[in-house]
Amino acid sequence: MIQTETTSRTARERETSALDAEALTYLTGKHVFDTPSRATCKTLLNCFLQHVYPFLPIVDPTTLRTNYDDDPLPTFLLYTISTVAAPYLSPEHLSSTGYPSITTAQTEFFTRAKLLYDSGCEQSELVCLQASVLLGSFQHSLDSTKNSRLWFANAVRLAKQMSLHRKDIESEVDHVSYCLYQRIWWTIRFCDAFLVISGLEDALHVSDEQTDTRPVDAFDQVSKIANAAADAMEHSDAHILAEACQWVQRGKNSLYAAPHH
């Protein structure tokens, strides 16, 4: 049997503040606010930090590890993290969640995330961006209309809308926020280049001329954050994005030779 917990009252009030009664009734009937049990959520978050975060460092791992009990994640982000983390559940952990299979769990998480997004429950641009990067990071057929290509394109749109592609934003936000934005932007650029090289996309979403955000250098500021989550990831993983930045820069001449948007 799958154990669930109802989204905290404060979080639910924030997420449903713009909904009319009909929409709220519909979402409640779809159980989108009946999140997995706290134990299951922690298991999924640990899987995410260990297996996904090193390659997609688009959230603050310290917040995930230390603040979850006191400040639950936005429901939309929780479901998207769970979607990408589910394939890494061990048989023992899967059994403890109550789901009969990885596919069942992943499909439920994705479906609920999509319902929350389509209904406009999540108002934070940053949360929508983070979730879109995650859902656009892997090829899937969980939904025929909102596939990974659509989610990734949405991530690029939101990142540009938030000016993450411009270095000027560094002087407009605090250091911690800028470090996060910088990681998100270069994660997007790496994914963008990888999709073209792997043949999954015909052209880049972001050209070199469209951005001047400085690359992550030796994953410097990220290393400080990663050290706070040392029990969830290997220290060597802290250099993955920096190496990806260098890879994108080295390969940009051949990549940008192709037509781009």
Order of alpha helices (4+ residues) and beta strands (2+ residues): beta-alpha-alpha-beta-alpha-alpha-alpha-alpha-alpha-alpha-alpha-alpha-alpha-alpha
